[in-house]
Amino acid sequence: MASEYLEHKLALLPDKPGCYLMKNINGQIIYVGKAKNLKNRVRSYFKSSHTGKVAKMVSEVADFETIITGTNKESFLLEITLIQKHQPYFNIKLKRGTGYPYIKITNERDPQTMITGQVKKDGAYYFGPYPNVYAAEETLHFIQKVYPLRRCHGYQGRPCLYYHMGQCLGACFKEVAPAEYAAQIKRIKSFLNGNTAAVKRQLTARMNKAAADLEYERAAEIRDQLHYIEVTVEKQKIISNDKTPRDLFNFYMDKGWLSIQVFFIRQARLMKREKRLFPIVDTAVEEMTSFILQFYHRRNNILPKEILLPAGLPNKEISEILGVPVRTPERGEKRDLMDMAAENARLTLSEKFRLLEMDQSKTTGAMKEITDALGLPAGHKIEAFDHSHIQGADPVSAMVVFVDGEPAKKLYRKYKLKTVIDHADEAASTREVIRRRYSRLLKENKPMPDMIFMDGGEIQMDAVKDVLENELGLDIPVVGMVKNDKHKTADLLFGDHDQHVHLDPRSQGFYLVQRIQDEVHRFAITFHRRVHTKHSLSSRLDEIKGVGPRTRTKLLKQYGSISKIAAASVEDIQALGINRPTAQLIKVSLQKNAAVAKGSSHD
């Protein structure tokens, strides 16, 4: 049921194409969608009953805004831009990763072949993607043995080792004619495009001749080269006589989940399969379209010559945006592949449902238990902090992040405290780390967490609230994690007067709090040990006469520990640019300290 405010906004919606942005109570954009008719699409969320992720999203919507576009195609492009900019929680989001490895023939005077993860518009030839780095390496090794180009760094006045091995055309000591490179590149391109029959015949003839001439080592080497072809270029079964590079997409949807299969068809073979699973908010057609467009906006994804899609998707708009033909096969091999992708998508989703039943109560279910107990609206992201020091020395703070009950380790952060005068002052430590964390998020206009958890009591919580409310003007719920006298999770502190909130010790919500508390403590302690060890090494070196910051840095960079420095010879220490008297003093001092430490350990 929409609020009165939303009802007024729904009545003003235009019946034009465009994008809509759903916002939660904190003004964060939680979903971006597109529509041919904004009025009908947005109203459908609030005028119909929903289940699963759609119902969850609608329950969190407190406001929305729309952006009108001139055409449906413009709404596709705008949607992708908005998703990549805002990273809304409920949208399908693809990381802009490096993709798969490719084999590259460089565009230069003396070209060479190499494996690359970066595809550039530099005039080079790129082949792939390969299923994994190993497959690309094996293929490259074969090419370098059978179709050598340049392997060395270029002209050096003498033949390189690769030239003597037959794996370099000689750019190391002579000028190789462009025509010779061109002929070799033509052979490489033909080979990588799947034309392996000719080279197999040539290699088989050479192997037989070498065996007849009793050159058994050479024959064995050629036999291995034939094997390379079988395990790389010919590893996949031929599925067509048409060698057009294609990507094929199909999907299966059930219970609000979308299962997607992507087949990469290269050299007339199925080279790679990618599978993805998402709980979705919009229709399968809209979500699939968004997925495909984001898929090709990732870095290093080379567009194929053709894209194959199931019936019902907007082929025309996708083709216009990507600039390649988009077709729906109706018969033959391609139709069979489309059916196989659909069946794989169905089986993958069935397996996912079985796992979901076991996992849901531990993750999103646990988050809901916590927000319900605290009387808060639904939340997804918790940031938790803890401090660590030894008698006030080397104070550090650490932050861990949990999203829907799962640790998001790439979002963890470490802080060396800089402004705390009394290093045992928990309130001052808390103020510094909270100020640094959330002033940065404000400056970078990044989304805030739904809750902040502090490992501690009222002192830490009051410090957090003071910085958030009085310095930064933020309203983020702050929760304290309390331990009992056995250092085990007991309950939570929350509210204006830091009231105790009890969770059932056997509930998933309680277990989640326990995991968060243990994880932030582990992360802080690990970081502190690393910092403290490094500072201990530095302080012991600083006690030696003649060792300044520059000398100390050289020693730590080279050896990393006191024991390794003590074990080094005076000559080795001198080799770092340290004069002999200082090197001797370092050696004697550290050996003496080591002996004292060893003696005390036996007392």
N, C-alpha and C positions, 0 to 999 in steps of 0.2 A: 504494500500500500504506500503510495507516494505521499510525502508531506504536502501541506498547503502551498509552501514555497515552490516545490517541484511541480505541483499541478499547474501553477501559474506559468511557469517556464515551459511546460509541455504544450500549453495552449498557444504559445507564441512561436513554436517551431516552424521553420519554412519547409515547404515540400520541394526542396531542391537537393542536388547532389552535394556531398561534402563530407567532412569528418566531425566526429563528436568526441569529447574528452570528458570522461567520468571522474569526479573528484570525491575524496572522502571528507570526513569532518575536519581534518587538518589542512584541507586545501591541496593535498597531494593528488596528482593524476594517477589513477589506479587502472584505467583502461582507455585505450584509443581505438576507435572503430571508424569504418567508412560506410557510406550508404548512398544509393541512387536517390532515395527519398528520405531525408533526415527526419521529417515529421513521423512517418510511419515506423521507421526503424527504432528511433529512441523511445517513442511511446510504447512500443512492444515490450520493452523491458519492464515497464511499470504497470501495464494493463493485462499481462498474462501471468500465469503461474509458472514457476521455474523450479528446477532441482539442481543439485551439484554445484559446480563452480559458478554458474550463472546466478543462482539464488544467492550464493555467498557474496558475489560482486554487487548485486543489486542492493543487498542489505547494508552494504557499506557506503553506497552512493549518497552524498549529502548535497551535491551540486553537480552541474555539468555545463559545458559550453560547446558551441558549434562553430565550425569554420566552413563557409560556403565556397564551393569551387565551381568553375565554369563548366567542366565536363566530368564524366565518371572517371576517365583516365587520370585527370588531375587529382582526384580524390585518392586513387591508388598511390600515386607518388607522394602526396602529402602525408598519408597514413604512415608510410615507411619512414619518412623523415621524423615525424612526431614520435614514433615508437623508439627509434634510435636515440633521439634527444632525451626523452623522459624516462625510458625504460620502465613502463608501467607494470605493476605487479601481475595483473591478470592477463597480459598479452603474451603470446608466443614471442620469445626473444631469442635470436641467434647471436652467438658471440662472433665478433669480427676477427676470427682467428686466422691463422696462417694457412688453413686448409691442408691439402695433401701435397706430397713432393712431386716435382716435375723434373724431367730431363731437359736440359737446355743446351742448344748449340749457339754459342755466342756470336754476336755480330761485330767482328773486328778483323783486322788485317790477317792475323794468324788465329783463326777460331779454335775453340776447344769445347769439349762436352763436359757438363758438370750437373750435379744435383742441386736444385734450388727450391727454396720455400717461398721465394718472392718472385712474382710474375710482373714484369715491367713492360712498358711500351718502348722497347729499345731496339726493335728490328731483329731480335733473336728469334729462333725457333723453339717452341716449347711443346713437349710431349708428355701426356699424362691425363688425369692424375693416376699415380700408382697406388695400389692398395696400402702399401706401407714403405718405410724407408728401405727395408731389406730388399724388397722387390726392385725398387729403383736402383739400388746399389749393384745388385746382381746384373741387371740389364746394362748399366753403365760400364761395369767391368768387361762385359762381353764386347761391347762396342769399342772400347779402348784397345782391346786385343785384336779384333778383326778389322775395324775401320778406324785406325788411329788418325788423329789430327795433331794438335799440339798438346803436350803433357807438361812441358817445362815452362819456365818463366819467359822464355824468348831468347833472343840472340845473346850468347855468352862466349862465342869464339871457339867452342868445342862441342862435340856431340854429348848429349846428356845420357844418363843411364837408360831412360825410356827409349831413346833412339836405338841403342844397342839391343834392347829387348823387342824392338819392332813395334813400339807403342807411341811413337812420335815421328812426324814427317820430317823433322830436322830443322825446325825454326830456331833451334838452339845455335846452329853454326852456319846456316845458309838461308837464302831467300827461297821460300817455297812458292811456286807459281800459283796465282789465284785459281787457275783452271784445275789444278790438282786438288785444291781444297774443295772446289765446287763439285767435282766428280765424286769425292769421298762423302761430302754432305748429302749428295743425291742418294747414295747407297744407304746412308744412315737413316734418312727420312723414309726411304722405301721399307727398310727393315722395321723401323718403329711403327710404321703404318700396317704391319702385319704380313708383309711379303717376305716370308722366311724360307720358302721352298728353294729358291735359287741358292741362297747362302748355305743351306743344309746340303744341297747337292755338291757344291764346291768343297765344303769342309769334309764331307764323306769321301770324296775323291782324294783329297790331300791326306786324310787319315790312312786310307788304303795304300796309297803310294809310300807313305812313311813306314808303314808296317812291312811292305814288300822290300823296302831298302834297309830293313832291320833297324830303323830309327824309332825304337819303341817308346822312348820318352816323348818324342815329338808326336807320335801317334796318340799317346795317352793324353797329351795336352789338348789336341784337337778333339778327342772324345769328350773331354771336360767342357770344351766350348759348345759342342752340340748339346750337352746336358744343360748349359746355361739357357739355351733357347727354350728347351722344354719346360724349365722351371720358372721362366719369366714371361717372355712374349707369348709362348704357346701354353702357358699353364691353364688358362681358361678355355673351356670348350667353345668352338666357333658356333655362334647362334644365328649368323646371317652371312650372306655373300656380299652384302652392302657394307662398306667400311666407313660410312658416315658416322662421325662422333655424335652420340646422342646421350641425353639424360632422360630417364623415364621416372615419372612420379605416379604413385597411386596411394590410396588411403582406405582406412576402415574406421567407422565411428560407432561407438556404443557407450551408453550411460555417461554422456558428457565428456568422453575421452576421444581424442583423435590419434590414430596410429598411422604414421607415414612411412613409406618405403621409397627410397631413391636408388635407382639402378644407373650406374655409369657404364655405358656401352662404348668401348674403344677397340679399334682394330677388329671389329666384328665380334668382339668377345665381351662378356659381362665381367668388367675389371674390378668393380667395387660395389658394395651395397651399403647404404647408410639407412639406419632406422631411427625414428624419433617418436616419442610419445608425449602428448600434452593434454591436460584438462583444458577445455576451451569454453569460451563465453559466447561467441558468435556462431553462425552456421558453419558447417563443415566446408562449404564452398568458399565463404569469406576467409576463414582461417587458413585454408589451403593456399588461397591466392596470396595472402599476406606472407605465409611461410616461403613460397616460391620466390617472391620478389626480394624478401630479405636474404634468402639463400644466395642469390646472385649479387647482392650488394656486399657480401663478405669479401675481404681482401684475398687476392690470389685465386679466386674461383674463375677459371677461364670458361667463357660461355661455349657450349657445344655448337655444332652446326644445326642441330634440331632438338626440340624438346617435345616429349610425348606425354600427354596428360589424359586422364579419364574424361568421360563425357560430363558436361554440366559446368565446367569451369570457363571463365571468360578468356578463351584462347586469344581472341583478337586483341584485347587490351594488353594482355601479358606479352604478346608478340610485339606490339608497338613499343612497349616500354623497354623490353630487353633487346629488341632489334634482331631477333632470330625467329625462324618459323616455329610455330607451335601447332601441333596436330594431335588428333585423337584417332588412334588406329582402330579399324573396324574388323579386320580379318588378318589371317596369316601369322607369321612369327611374332610381329610386334604386338598383336592382340593377345597372343599366348603369354608373352612376357608381362603384359599389363595385368592379365588374370593371375599370373604367378605372384606379382607384387602385391595384389589385393589379398591373396590368400596368406602371404607372409605377414602382411599388416594385421590381418584378423588373428592369426596364431600368436603374434607378439603381444597383442592387446589382451587376449585371453590369459596369457601367462602373467601379464602385469596385474590383472584383476585379482589373481590368486595371491600375489605378493602384497597388493594394496590392503587387503583385508587384515594382514598381519601388521603392516606398518602404520596404518592411519592413526590408530589410537595412540601410538608412541610419538607422533609428530604433530600434525594439525590438531588432533583431538586433545593432546596435552596442552597446547597453546590455548585452546578454548577453555579448558578447565582453569587455567591460571587467570585469564581475563575475566571469566565469570566470577571467580572467587574474589577478585579485586574490584568487581563492579565496573569494568572498563569495556569500551566497545571492542569489537574483534580487532586483533592485531596480528602482525606477521613477523616483525623484526625486533629482536632484543639485543641491546649492546650492554655488556657487563664489564665492570672494571674491578681491578684489585691492585694493591701496592705491595712492594717487597723491598726490604732493606735488612742489613745486619748491624744492629746497634747504631742505627742511623746512617751507616755508610752506604754509598752507592745506591741512593734511592731510585727506584724505577716504578713505572706503572704499566699495566697491560690491559688491553681491551680485546674481548672475544665477541663474536657476533653469531647469533642463532636466528635462522629464518625458518619459520614454521616448524620449530622443534629440531632442526638439523644445523650442525655447526657449519658456518660459511667461512672456511679457513683463509680464503683469499682476502677477506675483509678484516682479518685480525690486525691490530696495530700495537706497536711497542713505543714507550715513551721514557726517555731519560729525563728525570726531573731537573729543572734548571734554576728555579727561583726560590725553592724551599730553603730557608735558613736553618731552621731546626728540622733535621732530616727525619726525626721521629714524629713530626707533626702530621697526623693523618688528615686533619682538616685542610691544612695548607697543600698537602700533596693532592688531595681530591680536587681542590679549587683549581690548581694549575692544569691538571690533565683534562678536566671538564671544560675549562676555558679554551684550551688549545684545540680540543676535539671539535667542539660545536661552533666556535668562532670560524674555524676552517670550513665546516659544512655550510655555514651561512655565507661566507665569502665566495665559495664555489657553487652556491645555489644548488646544493645536493639535498636529497630527501633526508629527513630526520627519522630516527627509530621510533617505534611505537611505544617502547618502554626502555628505561635505563635501570639496570640492576647493579647495586653496589654490594660488594662483599664486606659487610660491616654493619654497624648500628646507626643510632641517631646522629652521631657526630658527622659521619660521612654523608648521610642523607641530607642533613641540614646544609652542609657545604655545597652539595650538588644543586639543591633547590635555590640557594642564594645566588649562585653564578647564573643559573638558567633564567630565573625570573628577574633578578635585579640588574644583572649586567647585560645579558643577551636577549631578554624579552621573549624567551621561549617557554612554552607550556608542554612539557613532556613528562608523563608519569614517572616518578622515581620510586623504586622498590628496593628495600634492604633485604639481604639474604642473611639470616641469623643462624649461627651454629650453636649447638649445645656444649656442655662441658666436656664432651668426648670428641669435639671438633667435627661433628656430623651435622648435616643440614637439619634444622629444626622447623622453622617456619619463616614467614615473610613479615616485613614491616611496610605499612603503606598508609597514606592518608595525611591529613593536615596535622594530626597529632601522633603520627608514626605508630598506629595501632597494630597489634599482632594479628596476622591473618593466618589461620591454620589450614593446612592442606592435609587431606587424608594420606598418611604415610604409604598406603598401598596404591595410591592413584598414579596415573601416568603424569599428571601435572607435577606431583611431588618429585617423581623420578627425573623429570625434565629440569626442575630447579636444582636438583642434586647434580645433574650432569653439567649444568652451566657453572655452578659454584666450583666443582672439581676442576673443570676445564680452565676457567680463568685463573684459578690458583696455580695450576700446573704451568700455564703459559707464563705467568708473572715470575714464578720461581726459576724456571728454566732460563728466562731472559736475564734475571738478576745474577744467577750463577755465572753466566757468560761475561757479564759486565764486571762483576766483582773479581773474577779470575784474571781478566785482562788488567784491571787496575792494580791488583796485587803484584803482578809481574812488573808493571811499570814502576810501582813504588820501590820494589827491591832493587831495580836497576838505578833509580834516582839516588839511592843511598851511596852508590859507588862514585868516588871522586873522578871527575873528568867525563862522566856520562851525562850529556844533556839531552834535550828532547829529540834532536836530530839523530844522535847515536842510538838512543833508545828505540826510536821508530825503525831504524835499519835492522837492529838485532831482532825485534819482535816480528818484523816482516819476514826476515830470513829464516828464523828458527821457531818462533811461535810459543816456546816454553822455556822456563829457566833451566830445566834438566838438559834440554837439547843445546842450549848455549853453553852450559857447563861442560858438556861432552865434546864441544868443538875445540879444535886446536887453536893455539894463539895465531898461527898463520892463517887459518880460516877466518878468524875474527878480523885480522888485519886486512884481509882481502875485501872487506866491506868498506874500506877507506878509513879505518880507525888506526891511529898511530900505535906503535908497538908497546910503549909503556902502559897506555890505557888498556890495550888488549890483554896484556899480562895481568893487570889489576882486576879486570873483569873476570878473567879465568880463575885467579886465586880466590877472589871474594865469593864467587858463586860456588866453587868447590868447597870452600870453608863452610858456607851456609848449608850446603847439601849434607856435609859430614855432621854438622851440629844437629840438623833435623833428623838424620838417620840415628844418631846417638840417643836423642830424646825419645825416639819412637821405641827404643828397647828398654827404657827406664821403667 
